[in-house]
Amino acid sequence: MPFEIAINPTNLSVSGNAYILEGDSTEDFDRVPVGTIGKLVPTNYSVQRDQEIVVRFMWKTSGIFTAFLGGGKWTCDVLLEQMGGAETGVNPQASIGDAGIPNTYTVDVTLNKKTLSEGVYRFIARLRWSFASGKPGPIVGFHELGFVNVYED
């Protein structure tokens, strides 16, 4: 389910999505899925531990109330749950200021190589807006990205 937040769609709407990309493998095997070396590619949901994982958030704001978002901050983070009873303390995030006008945003949240141990993880992208003070605001959206198998070759 992509992000879709509508306070009142004619006054303020936030919509977008997130998706998983993976970087090059630095060890034995060639890249799978195949792509251009040095470029991120859409994941096949099976990632080697020596590959960077990036969750790309893309969203837009529209409506006359976008002015009220100005000075606030958007935080993108990835909630990870390891399947099989284990837990992970990993919660990568990135932030960007709001422009205060209808706008389109793109933010990458990166999990560095070897951050996750072997296993299957559920990925959930969360987009939150907060006031200039840092206090969380009333806008939040989630996008469930599915399961990713992380393995060591």
C-alpha positions as CSV (number, residue, x, y, z in Angstrom):
1,M,0.0,0.0,0.0
2,P,1.6,3.3,-1.0
3,F,1.6,6.5,1.1
4,E,-1.7,8.3,0.9
5,I,-2.6,10.9,3.4
6,A,-5.5,13.2,2.9
7,I,-6.5,15.6,5.7
8,N,-9.0,16.9,3.2
9,P,-7.9,16.1,-0.4
10,T,-8.8,19.6,-1.7
11,N,-6.9,21.3,1.2
12,L,-3.9,19.0,1.9
13,S,-2.9,15.8,0.3
14,V,0.3,13.7,0.6
15,S,0.8,10.8,-1.8
16,G,3.7,8.7,-2.9
17,N,5.5,5.4,-2.5
18,A,8.8,3.8,-1.5
19,Y,10.7,0.9,-3.1
20,I,13.9,-1.1,-2.4
21,L,17.1,-0.8,-4.5
22,E,20.3,-2.7,-4.1
23,G,23.9,-1.9,-4.9
24,D,26.8,-4.0,-6.3
25,S,28.1,-7.1,-4.7
26,T,31.7,-6.8,-3.8
27,E,32.5,-10.4,-3.3
28,D,32.4,-13.6,-5.4
29,F,29.1,-13.5,-7.4
30,D,28.1,-11.3,-10.2
31,R,25.2,-8.9,-9.6
32,V,21.8,-10.5,-9.5
33,P,19.6,-8.8,-10.7
34,V,21.7,-7.7,-13.6
35,G,22.3,-3.9,-13.9
36,T,24.9,-1.3,-14.6
37,I,27.9,-1.6,-12.3
38,G,28.0,1.2,-9.8
39,K,24.2,2.0,-10.2
40,L,21.4,1.0,-7.9
41,V,18.9,-1.5,-9.3
42,P,15.4,-2.6,-8.2
43,T,15.8,-5.6,-5.8
44,N,14.9,-9.2,-6.4
45,Y,14.3,-9.5,-2.7
46,S,17.3,-11.6,-2.1
47,V,20.4,-9.5,-1.2
48,Q,23.9,-10.5,-0.3
49,R,25.3,-9.0,3.0
50,D,28.0,-7.2,1.0
51,Q,25.4,-5.2,-1.0
52,E,24.1,-1.8,0.0
53,I,20.3,-1.7,0.4
54,V,18.5,1.6,-0.3
55,V,14.9,2.4,0.3
56,R,13.9,5.3,-2.0
57,F,11.0,7.4,-0.8
58,M,9.1,9.6,-3.3
59,W,6.1,11.7,-2.4
60,K,4.3,14.9,-3.3
61,T,2.3,17.4,-1.4
62,S,-0.6,19.4,-2.8
63,G,-3.4,21.6,-1.7
64,I,-3.7,25.1,-0.2
65,F,-2.7,24.0,3.3
66,T,0.8,23.0,2.2
67,A,1.9,26.5,3.4
68,F,1.3,25.3,6.9
69,L,3.9,22.5,6.5
70,G,6.7,25.0,5.7
71,G,9.4,25.0,8.3
72,G,8.5,21.5,9.3
73,K,10.6,18.4,8.5
74,W,9.8,15.1,6.8
75,T,11.5,12.0,8.3
76,C,11.8,8.8,6.3
77,D,12.7,5.7,8.1
78,V,12.6,1.9,7.6
79,L,11.1,-0.3,10.2
80,L,12.7,-3.8,10.1
81,E,11.5,-7.0,11.6
82,Q,13.6,-10.1,11.4
83,M,11.5,-13.2,10.9
84,G,11.9,-16.3,13.0
85,G,11.9,-14.8,16.5
86,A,15.0,-12.6,16.3
87,E,14.9,-8.9,16.6
88,T,16.9,-6.1,15.1
89,G,17.9,-2.8,16.5
90,V,18.5,-1.3,13.0
91,N,16.3,1.7,12.1
92,P,17.9,3.7,9.4
93,Q,16.5,7.2,8.6
94,A,17.0,10.4,6.7
95,S,15.2,13.8,6.8
96,I,14.4,16.8,4.6
97,G,12.8,20.2,5.3
98,D,9.4,21.0,3.9
99,A,9.2,23.7,1.2
100,G,5.9,25.1,2.3
101,I,4.5,24.9,-1.2
102,P,3.1,22.0,-3.3
103,N,6.2,20.0,-4.0
104,T,7.7,16.7,-5.0
105,Y,10.4,15.0,-2.7
106,T,12.8,12.2,-3.1
107,V,14.8,10.8,-0.1
108,D,17.1,7.7,0.1
109,V,17.5,5.8,3.3
110,T,20.6,3.6,3.1
111,L,21.4,0.4,5.0
112,N,25.2,0.0,4.6
113,K,26.8,-3.2,3.6
114,K,26.9,-5.9,6.3
115,T,24.4,-4.0,8.5
116,L,22.0,-6.9,8.6
117,S,22.9,-10.4,9.6
118,E,21.6,-13.4,7.5
119,G,17.9,-13.9,7.7
120,V,14.6,-12.8,6.3
121,Y,13.4,-9.3,7.1
122,R,10.1,-7.5,6.7
123,F,10.6,-3.9,5.4
124,I,8.1,-1.2,6.2
125,A,8.7,2.4,5.0
126,R,7.4,5.2,7.3
127,L,7.0,8.8,6.2
128,R,6.4,11.3,9.1
129,W,6.1,15.1,9.2
130,S,7.1,17.0,12.3
131,F,7.0,20.7,13.4
132,A,10.0,22.9,13.3
133,S,10.5,22.3,17.0
134,G,10.9,18.6,16.2
135,K,7.6,17.6,17.8
136,P,5.8,15.0,15.7
137,G,2.9,16.3,13.7
138,P,-0.4,14.6,12.7
139,I,0.9,13.4,9.4
140,V,2.3,9.8,9.0
141,G,2.1,7.2,6.2
142,F,3.3,3.6,5.9
143,H,4.2,1.5,2.9
144,E,4.8,-2.2,3.4
145,L,7.6,-3.3,1.1
146,G,7.5,-7.0,1.7
147,F,10.1,-9.5,2.7
148,V,13.8,-9.5,1.9
149,N,16.2,-12.5,2.2
150,V,19.7,-11.4,3.3
151,Y,22.4,-14.0,2.8
152,E,26.1,-14.5,3.0
153,D,27.8,-16.0,-0.1
